[in-house]
Amino acid sequence: MADFKRKTSENFESFLRRFKKGLRNSKRLEEARSRHHHQSKKTKIEQKKYALTSLKLKKKTDYLRKTGKLDEDNR
């Protein structure tokens, strides 16, 4: 990472401006923000587990609807 130190004759505003410009040019902030919201893809095992659980839930709700314990409009 770029190392920023305030020069002896430099005021804070110019140092802050130089720091922000250096950070923008290094693209590190942009990379960190893009990685922050990145979600990894599900593995095949996770996909299968998700599919099986959704099938079980669907069967259960269908059974409850057929027996009359769940409203028909509740889809």
Backbone atoms as SQL, in Angstrom:
CREATE TABLE atoms (id INTEGER PRIMARY KEY, chain TEXT, resi INTEGER, resn TEXT, atom TEXT, x REAL, y REAL, z REAL);
INSERT INTO atoms VALUES
  (1, 'A', 1, 'MET', 'N', 0.838, -1.169, 0.000),
  (2, 'A', 1, 'MET', 'CA', 0.000, 0.000, 0.000),
  (3, 'A', 1, 'MET', 'C', 0.884, 1.234, 0.000),
  (4, 'A', 2, 'ALA', 'N', 0.393, 2.265, -0.612),
  (5, 'A', 2, 'ALA', 'CA', 1.147, 3.515, -0.683),
  (6, 'A', 2, 'ALA', 'C', 1.262, 4.121, 0.706),
  (7, 'A', 3, 'ASP', 'N', 2.417, 4.636, 1.012),
  (8, 'A', 3, 'ASP', 'CA', 2.674, 5.228, 2.320),
  (9, 'A', 3, 'ASP', 'C', 2.610, 6.747, 2.183),
  (10, 'A', 4, 'PHE', 'N', 1.706, 7.374, 2.896),
  (11, 'A', 4, 'PHE', 'CA', 1.528, 8.817, 2.825),
  (12, 'A', 4, 'PHE', 'C', 1.955, 9.431, 4.143),
  (13, 'A', 5, 'LYS', 'N', 2.872, 10.379, 4.056),
  (14, 'A', 5, 'LYS', 'CA', 3.305, 11.120, 5.240),
  (15, 'A', 5, 'LYS', 'C', 3.185, 12.595, 4.942),
  (16, 'A', 6, 'ARG', 'N', 2.781, 13.319, 5.935),
  (17, 'A', 6, 'ARG', 'CA', 2.598, 14.749, 5.783),
  (18, 'A', 6, 'ARG', 'C', 3.958, 15.450, 5.783),
  (19, 'A', 7, 'LYS', 'N', 4.167, 16.286, 4.773),
  (20, 'A', 7, 'LYS', 'CA', 5.413, 17.031, 4.678),
  (21, 'A', 7, 'LYS', 'C', 5.428, 18.138, 5.723),
  (22, 'A', 8, 'THR', 'N', 6.597, 18.617, 6.056),
  (23, 'A', 8, 'THR', 'CA', 6.704, 19.593, 7.147),
  (24, 'A', 8, 'THR', 'C', 6.018, 20.912, 6.813),
  (25, 'A', 9, 'SER', 'N', 6.111, 21.384, 5.592),
  (26, 'A', 9, 'SER', 'CA', 5.519, 22.670, 5.242),
  (27, 'A', 9, 'SER', 'C', 4.126, 22.532, 4.612),
  (28, 'A', 10, 'GLU', 'N', 3.531, 21.336, 4.691),
  (29, 'A', 10, 'GLU', 'CA', 2.264, 21.079, 4.025),
  (30, 'A', 10, 'GLU', 'C', 1.100, 21.229, 5.012),
  (31, 'A', 11, 'ASN', 'N', 0.065, 21.960, 4.598),
  (32, 'A', 11, 'ASN', 'CA', -1.099, 22.055, 5.473),
  (33, 'A', 11, 'ASN', 'C', -1.978, 20.816, 5.309),
  (34, 'A', 12, 'PHE', 'N', -2.947, 20.663, 6.216),
  (35, 'A', 12, 'PHE', 'CA', -3.730, 19.435, 6.257),
  (36, 'A', 12, 'PHE', 'C', -4.602, 19.257, 5.020),
  (37, 'A', 13, 'GLU', 'N', -5.180, 20.337, 4.508),
  (38, 'A', 13, 'GLU', 'CA', -6.067, 20.246, 3.352),
  (39, 'A', 13, 'GLU', 'C', -5.329, 19.733, 2.117),
  (40, 'A', 14, 'SER', 'N', -4.131, 20.226, 1.891),
  (41, 'A', 14, 'SER', 'CA', -3.375, 19.765, 0.725),
  (42, 'A', 14, 'SER', 'C', -2.916, 18.315, 0.915),
  (43, 'A', 15, 'PHE', 'N', -2.589, 17.950, 2.169),
  (44, 'A', 15, 'PHE', 'CA', -2.217, 16.564, 2.445),
  (45, 'A', 15, 'PHE', 'C', -3.398, 15.630, 2.190),
  (46, 'A', 16, 'LEU', 'N', -4.586, 16.041, 2.642),
  (47, 'A', 16, 'LEU', 'CA', -5.776, 15.231, 2.437),
  (48, 'A', 16, 'LEU', 'C', -6.092, 15.085, 0.951),
  (49, 'A', 17, 'ARG', 'N', -5.944, 16.155, 0.200),
  (50, 'A', 17, 'ARG', 'CA', -6.179, 16.126, -1.244),
  (51, 'A', 17, 'ARG', 'C', -5.183, 15.179, -1.914),
  (52, 'A', 18, 'ARG', 'N', -3.928, 15.240, -1.519),
  (53, 'A', 18, 'ARG', 'CA', -2.888, 14.365, -2.080),
  (54, 'A', 18, 'ARG', 'C', -3.152, 12.905, -1.712),
  (55, 'A', 19, 'PHE', 'N', -3.600, 12.682, -0.475),
  (56, 'A', 19, 'PHE', 'CA', -3.903, 11.326, -0.017),
  (57, 'A', 19, 'PHE', 'C', -5.052, 10.722, -0.827),
  (58, 'A', 20, 'LYS', 'N', -6.136, 11.486, -0.995),
  (59, 'A', 20, 'LYS', 'CA', -7.288, 10.992, -1.750),
  (60, 'A', 20, 'LYS', 'C', -6.930, 10.708, -3.202),
  (61, 'A', 21, 'LYS', 'N', -6.136, 11.587, -3.793),
  (62, 'A', 21, 'LYS', 'CA', -5.725, 11.399, -5.184),
  (63, 'A', 21, 'LYS', 'C', -4.857, 10.142, -5.319),
  (64, 'A', 22, 'GLY', 'N', -3.952, 9.954, -4.385),
  (65, 'A', 22, 'GLY', 'CA', -3.100, 8.764, -4.410),
  (66, 'A', 22, 'GLY', 'C', -3.895, 7.491, -4.220),
  (67, 'A', 23, 'LEU', 'N', -4.911, 7.553, -3.367),
  (68, 'A', 23, 'LEU', 'CA', -5.747, 6.390, -3.125),
  (69, 'A', 23, 'LEU', 'C', -6.569, 6.047, -4.364),
  (70, 'A', 24, 'ARG', 'N', -7.074, 7.072, -5.045),
  (71, 'A', 24, 'ARG', 'CA', -7.826, 6.845, -6.278),
  (72, 'A', 24, 'ARG', 'C', -6.937, 6.252, -7.366),
  (73, 'A', 25, 'ASN', 'N', -5.718, 6.762, -7.477),
  (74, 'A', 25, 'ASN', 'CA', -4.808, 6.281, -8.519),
  (75, 'A', 25, 'ASN', 'C', -4.320, 4.859, -8.255),
  (76, 'A', 26, 'SER', 'N', -4.240, 4.470, -6.995),
  (77, 'A', 26, 'SER', 'CA', -3.751, 3.127, -6.686),
  (78, 'A', 26, 'SER', 'C', -4.828, 2.065, -6.908),
  (79, 'A', 27, 'LYS', 'N', -6.107, 2.454, -7.000),
  (80, 'A', 27, 'LYS', 'CA', -7.251, 1.568, -7.258),
  (81, 'A', 27, 'LYS', 'C', -7.466, 0.542, -6.154),
  (82, 'A', 28, 'ARG', 'N', -6.847, 0.716, -5.012),
  (83, 'A', 28, 'ARG', 'CA', -7.023, -0.227, -3.918),
  (84, 'A', 28, 'ARG', 'C', -8.406, -0.124, -3.291),
  (85, 'A', 29, 'LEU', 'N', -8.894, 1.086, -3.165),
  (86, 'A', 29, 'LEU', 'CA', -10.216, 1.290, -2.585),
  (87, 'A', 29, 'LEU', 'C', -11.295, 0.677, -3.473),
  (88, 'A', 30, 'GLU', 'N', -11.135, 0.838, -4.768),
  (89, 'A', 30, 'GLU', 'CA', -12.086, 0.281, -5.726),
  (90, 'A', 30, 'GLU', 'C', -12.104, -1.245, -5.650),
  (91, 'A', 31, 'GLU', 'N', -10.943, -1.864, -5.537),
  (92, 'A', 31, 'GLU', 'CA', -10.850, -3.316, -5.420),
  (93, 'A', 31, 'GLU', 'C', -11.503, -3.807, -4.138),
  (94, 'A', 32, 'ALA', 'N', -11.232, -3.112, -3.050),
  (95, 'A', 32, 'ALA', 'CA', -11.790, -3.523, -1.763),
  (96, 'A', 32, 'ALA', 'C', -13.314, -3.434, -1.775),
  (97, 'A', 33, 'ARG', 'N', -13.853, -2.386, -2.385),
  (98, 'A', 33, 'ARG', 'CA', -15.305, -2.244, -2.455),
  (99, 'A', 33, 'ARG', 'C', -15.927, -3.327, -3.329),
  (100, 'A', 34, 'SER', 'N', -15.264, -3.686, -4.421),
  (101, 'A', 34, 'SER', 'CA', -15.821, -4.718, -5.295),
  (102, 'A', 34, 'SER', 'C', -15.763, -6.085, -4.616),
  (103, 'A', 35, 'ARG', 'N', -14.725, -6.358, -3.842),
  (104, 'A', 35, 'ARG', 'CA', -14.610, -7.629, -3.137),
  (105, 'A', 35, 'ARG', 'C', -15.588, -7.718, -1.979),
  (106, 'A', 36, 'HIS', 'N', -15.947, -6.570, -1.412),
  (107, 'A', 36, 'HIS', 'CA', -16.830, -6.546, -0.252),
  (108, 'A', 36, 'HIS', 'C', -18.209, -7.109, -0.589),
  (109, 'A', 37, 'HIS', 'N', -18.714, -6.847, -1.772),
  (110, 'A', 37, 'HIS', 'CA', -20.048, -7.284, -2.154),
  (111, 'A', 37, 'HIS', 'C', -20.039, -8.533, -3.031),
  (112, 'A', 38, 'HIS', 'N', -18.902, -9.138, -3.213),
  (113, 'A', 38, 'HIS', 'CA', -18.803, -10.329, -4.062),
  (114, 'A', 38, 'HIS', 'C', -19.306, -11.543, -3.298),
  (115, 'A', 39, 'GLN', 'N', -20.170, -12.316, -3.924),
  (116, 'A', 39, 'GLN', 'CA', -20.645, -13.548, -3.328),
  (117, 'A', 39, 'GLN', 'C', -20.130, -14.716, -4.156),
  (118, 'A', 40, 'SER', 'N', -19.566, -15.684, -3.472),
  (119, 'A', 40, 'SER', 'CA', -19.030, -16.824, -4.187),
  (120, 'A', 40, 'SER', 'C', -20.176, -17.704, -4.675),
  (121, 'A', 41, 'LYS', 'N', -19.934, -18.430, -5.752),
  (122, 'A', 41, 'LYS', 'CA', -20.950, -19.309, -6.318),
  (123, 'A', 41, 'LYS', 'C', -21.135, -20.526, -5.414),
  (124, 'A', 42, 'LYS', 'N', -22.344, -21.084, -5.447),
  (125, 'A', 42, 'LYS', 'CA', -22.626, -22.262, -4.651),
  (126, 'A', 42, 'LYS', 'C', -21.974, -23.479, -5.292),
  (127, 'A', 43, 'THR', 'N', -21.480, -24.357, -4.455),
  (128, 'A', 43, 'THR', 'CA', -20.919, -25.593, -4.966),
  (129, 'A', 43, 'THR', 'C', -22.057, -26.537, -5.340),
  (130, 'A', 44, 'LYS', 'N', -21.722, -27.616, -6.013),
  (131, 'A', 44, 'LYS', 'CA', -22.749, -28.563, -6.441),
  (132, 'A', 44, 'LYS', 'C', -23.448, -29.202, -5.244),
  (133, 'A', 45, 'ILE', 'N', -22.694, -29.455, -4.181),
  (134, 'A', 45, 'ILE', 'CA', -23.290, -30.055, -2.987),
  (135, 'A', 45, 'ILE', 'C', -24.296, -29.085, -2.366),
  (136, 'A', 46, 'GLU', 'N', -23.936, -27.804, -2.289),
  (137, 'A', 46, 'GLU', 'CA', -24.852, -26.803, -1.740),
  (138, 'A', 46, 'GLU', 'C', -26.098, -26.668, -2.597),
  (139, 'A', 47, 'GLN', 'N', -25.934, -26.724, -3.918),
  (140, 'A', 47, 'GLN', 'CA', -27.082, -26.635, -4.823),
  (141, 'A', 47, 'GLN', 'C', -28.028, -27.819, -4.611),
  (142, 'A', 48, 'LYS', 'N', -27.458, -29.018, -4.452),
  (143, 'A', 48, 'LYS', 'CA', -28.275, -30.209, -4.242),
  (144, 'A', 48, 'LYS', 'C', -29.026, -30.125, -2.915),
  (145, 'A', 49, 'LYS', 'N', -28.334, -29.667, -1.857),
  (146, 'A', 49, 'LYS', 'CA', -28.993, -29.525, -0.555),
  (147, 'A', 49, 'LYS', 'C', -30.139, -28.528, -0.636),
  (148, 'A', 50, 'TYR', 'N', -29.919, -27.421, -1.314),
  (149, 'A', 50, 'TYR', 'CA', -30.953, -26.401, -1.463),
  (150, 'A', 50, 'TYR', 'C', -32.150, -26.959, -2.237),
  (151, 'A', 51, 'ALA', 'N', -31.877, -27.714, -3.283),
  (152, 'A', 51, 'ALA', 'CA', -32.951, -28.302, -4.084),
  (153, 'A', 51, 'ALA', 'C', -33.749, -29.305, -3.261),
  (154, 'A', 52, 'LEU', 'N', -33.058, -30.122, -2.469),
  (155, 'A', 52, 'LEU', 'CA', -33.749, -31.119, -1.658),
  (156, 'A', 52, 'LEU', 'C', -34.618, -30.466, -0.586),
  (157, 'A', 53, 'THR', 'N', -34.116, -29.446, 0.062),
  (158, 'A', 53, 'THR', 'CA', -34.904, -28.782, 1.101),
  (159, 'A', 53, 'THR', 'C', -36.109, -28.070, 0.500),
  (160, 'A', 54, 'SER', 'N', -35.938, -27.469, -0.681),
  (161, 'A', 54, 'SER', 'CA', -37.080, -26.796, -1.305),
  (162, 'A', 54, 'SER', 'C', -38.129, -27.814, -1.735),
  (163, 'A', 55, 'LEU', 'N', -37.714, -28.998, -2.189),
  (164, 'A', 55, 'LEU', 'CA', -38.669, -30.053, -2.539),
  (165, 'A', 55, 'LEU', 'C', -39.447, -30.521, -1.312),
  (166, 'A', 56, 'LYS', 'N', -38.732, -30.684, -0.193),
  (167, 'A', 56, 'LYS', 'CA', -39.405, -31.111, 1.038),
  (168, 'A', 56, 'LYS', 'C', -40.436, -30.083, 1.483),
  (169, 'A', 57, 'LEU', 'N', -40.073, -28.812, 1.418),
  (170, 'A', 57, 'LEU', 'CA', -41.004, -27.758, 1.805),
  (171, 'A', 57, 'LEU', 'C', -42.224, -27.734, 0.895),
  (172, 'A', 58, 'LYS', 'N', -41.991, -27.909, -0.392),
  (173, 'A', 58, 'LYS', 'CA', -43.104, -27.902, -1.359),
  (174, 'A', 58, 'LYS', 'C', -44.054, -29.063, -1.093),
  (175, 'A', 59, 'LYS', 'N', -43.513, -30.250, -0.824),
  (176, 'A', 59, 'LYS', 'CA', -44.347, -31.408, -0.519),
  (177, 'A', 59, 'LYS', 'C', -45.168, -31.170, 0.745),
  (178, 'A', 60, 'LYS', 'N', -44.522, -30.571, 1.746),
  (179, 'A', 60, 'LYS', 'CA', -45.208, -30.313, 3.011),
  (180, 'A', 60, 'LYS', 'C', -46.353, -29.314, 2.828),
  (181, 'A', 61, 'THR', 'N', -46.108, -28.231, 2.098),
  (182, 'A', 61, 'THR', 'CA', -47.159, -27.236, 1.884),
  (183, 'A', 61, 'THR', 'C', -48.283, -27.799, 1.015),
  (184, 'A', 62, 'ASP', 'N', -47.940, -28.613, 0.034),
  (185, 'A', 62, 'ASP', 'CA', -48.971, -29.244, -0.799),
  (186, 'A', 62, 'ASP', 'C', -49.859, -30.167, 0.037),
  (187, 'A', 63, 'TYR', 'N', -49.233, -30.921, 0.934),
  (188, 'A', 63, 'TYR', 'CA', -49.983, -31.824, 1.816),
  (189, 'A', 63, 'TYR', 'C', -50.917, -31.021, 2.724),
  (190, 'A', 64, 'LEU', 'N', -50.413, -29.957, 3.301),
  (191, 'A', 64, 'LEU', 'CA', -51.230, -29.133, 4.189),
  (192, 'A', 64, 'LEU', 'C', -52.385, -28.488, 3.435),
  (193, 'A', 65, 'ARG', 'N', -52.168, -28.098, 2.188),
  (194, 'A', 65, 'ARG', 'CA', -53.249, -27.527, 1.378),
  (195, 'A', 65, 'ARG', 'C', -54.320, -28.567, 1.070),
  (196, 'A', 66, 'LYS', 'N', -53.891, -29.784, 0.741),
  (197, 'A', 66, 'LYS', 'CA', -54.838, -30.840, 0.400),
  (198, 'A', 66, 'LYS', 'C', -55.682, -31.253, 1.597),
  (199, 'A', 67, 'THR', 'N', -55.071, -31.244, 2.775),
  (200, 'A', 67, 'THR', 'CA', -55.810, -31.627, 3.975),
  (201, 'A', 67, 'THR', 'C', -56.662, -30.487, 4.516),
  (202, 'A', 68, 'GLY', 'N', -56.488, -29.277, 3.981),
  (203, 'A', 68, 'GLY', 'CA', -57.306, -28.156, 4.405),
  (204, 'A', 68, 'GLY', 'C', -56.750, -27.373, 5.577),
  (205, 'A', 69, 'LYS', 'N', -55.543, -27.659, 5.979),
  (206, 'A', 69, 'LYS', 'CA', -54.941, -26.966, 7.119),
  (207, 'A', 69, 'LYS', 'C', -54.239, -25.672, 6.699),
  (208, 'A', 70, 'LEU', 'N', -54.130, -25.459, 5.390),
  (209, 'A', 70, 'LEU', 'CA', -53.478, -24.259, 4.870),
  (210, 'A', 70, 'LEU', 'C', -54.389, -23.650, 3.818),
  (211, 'A', 71, 'ASP', 'N', -54.525, -22.337, 3.821),
  (212, 'A', 71, 'ASP', 'CA', -55.412, -21.671, 2.859),
  (213, 'A', 71, 'ASP', 'C', -54.915, -21.830, 1.439),
  (214, 'A', 72, 'GLU', 'N', -55.828, -21.879, 0.495),
  (215, 'A', 72, 'GLU', 'CA', -55.468, -21.978, -0.916),
  (216, 'A', 72, 'GLU', 'C', -54.878, -20.668, -1.434),
  (217, 'A', 73, 'ASP', 'N', -55.320, -19.538, -0.883),
  (218, 'A', 73, 'ASP', 'CA', -54.868, -18.233, -1.368),
  (219, 'A', 73, 'ASP', 'C', -53.471, -17.871, -0.873),
  (220, 'A', 74, 'ASN', 'N', -52.889, -18.663, -0.045),
  (221, 'A', 74, 'ASN', 'CA', -51.641, -18.323, 0.639),
  (222, 'A', 74, 'ASN', 'C', -50.403, -18.651, -0.193),
  (223, 'A', 75, 'ARG', 'N', -50.429, -18.530, -1.500),
  (224, 'A', 75, 'ARG', 'CA', -49.284, -18.869, -2.341),
  (225, 'A', 75, 'ARG', 'C', -48.407, -17.714, -2.571);
